[in-house]
Structure formats: C-alpha cells, structure tokens
Amino acid sequence: MSHTFLTTVRFAVPALVVGCLLAGCSAAPTDDRTDGSRVASVQSPTTRATGPADVEDRRPVIPLDATNDEIEALRAAWGRCVAKEGGPGYEDGRSVIWKESQNDPKAKRVRAACRSTEPEFFEERQKRTDNAAFRDNQREWYQCAEQAGYRLTAPDEDGEFGITEVGPNGDFQSPKMTACRREAFRR
C-alpha cells in the first residue's frame, strides 16, 4: 500500500471518531446546574423518549378472566382520554374507532394520543408479540370448541376461526366457549 493511503487512513479514522463523539455529546440531553451552566446527561432506558412500539406495550391488557365490569372500567378510562383529546363528537373509544374508519384525520390523531390507554385483550397482545404462541393457543381453542359441539369455520393461517351456526351451545360469549378460550390461552 502506498504511504499516502496509510497516512490518510491514520488521520481520517481518529477524525471520524472524534467527530462522532462530539456530535453525540452535543446532541445529548442536558441538565441545568445551579450555577446556570449546562452539562450533558445520560438517559437510562426508562427515561428515554419512547417510540410507537413502546406505546403499544404500555396499553392495558384485559385479562383472560376479566369480568364485563372490569372490561368496561378499562374502556371507560380510554373513553375519558378520547373525550378529552377529541372534544365534541368523541364521547368514547367506539366513536374514535368509527370516525377513524371513515378516514377522519382528527380521529387518527386522537386515537394516537390515547393509544397508551386503549385496552387490548390478552389474545391481541399475544398475537402482536408472540404470534407462534398465539397460533398454538388458537389451535387448542378451536379443538376444544369443536369437541364441545360448536359448528366452526376452518381456521385461517393464524388459527382464527368463526362460528357457522349458533346452536344450543351459544356464541363466542357462551360459558363453554369462554371456558375453552381461557383453557387454551392459559398454557
């Protein structure tokens, strides 16, 4: 290799490192000192700004054994946020979902602002965070419901299914179906 190339590399690498360090320090958050000066501060992972995935992970989870009252309490907290952020016409979570489905740009902003309070069912969280386990649980739920006598659609690629006929066992809210769901997702 030529002497010129080695000299260039020898000076370029340290200059690049120093430049990165200076840029990193100047972009770091600062804390004010009592004497009025500012000093760069280090942020821990819990104090760092959070992104969209973090918001999803902060959403309240509706447990498998939640009562209707517990579910409604979680939805009410979300509804209060929607009403506060959206104002008139945004009374609860259902209103923001409907308006968002109608391509209302304000609804999208309101829902984003309240996303961390929007509850999700355990299965929804599992599907989002561990799809393989979700599929296994769905398969177990399907098998249990089928053995209990429900008439079901064939599961899709994620294992999700529907009821083709509401018979004597009832629908998805029936005691037998609920018991199958809870048993499958507790594993």
Salt bridges, closest charged atoms under 4 A:
ASP32 OD1 - ARG38 NE 3.14
GLU56 OE1 - ARG59 NH1 3.09
GLU56 OE2 - ARG115 NE 2.62
GLU56 OE1 - ARG128 NE 3.78
ASP57 OD1 - ARG128 NH1 3.30
ASP65 OD2 - ARG186 NH2 3.97
GLU72 OE2 - ARG75 NH1 3.31
ASP92 OD2 - ARG94 NH2 3.51
GLU100 OE1 - ARG111 NH1 2.55
GLU118 OE2 - ARG59 NH2 3.85
GLU118 OE2 - ARG111 NH2 2.72
GLU118 OE1 - ARG115 NH1 2.79
GLU120 OE1 - ARG59 NH1 3.61
GLU120 OE2 - ARG125 NE 2.47
GLU120 OE2 - ARG128 NH2 2.75
GLU123 OE2 - ARG181 NE 2.31
ASP136 OD1 - ARG139 NH2 3.32
GLU140 OE1 - ARG187 NH1 3.27
ASP158 OD2 - LYS127 NZ 3.61
ASP158 OD1 - ARG135 NE 3.15
GLU160 OE2 - LYS127 NZ 2.55
GLU165 OE2 - ARG151 NE 3.65
GLU183 OE2 - ARG187 NH2 3.03
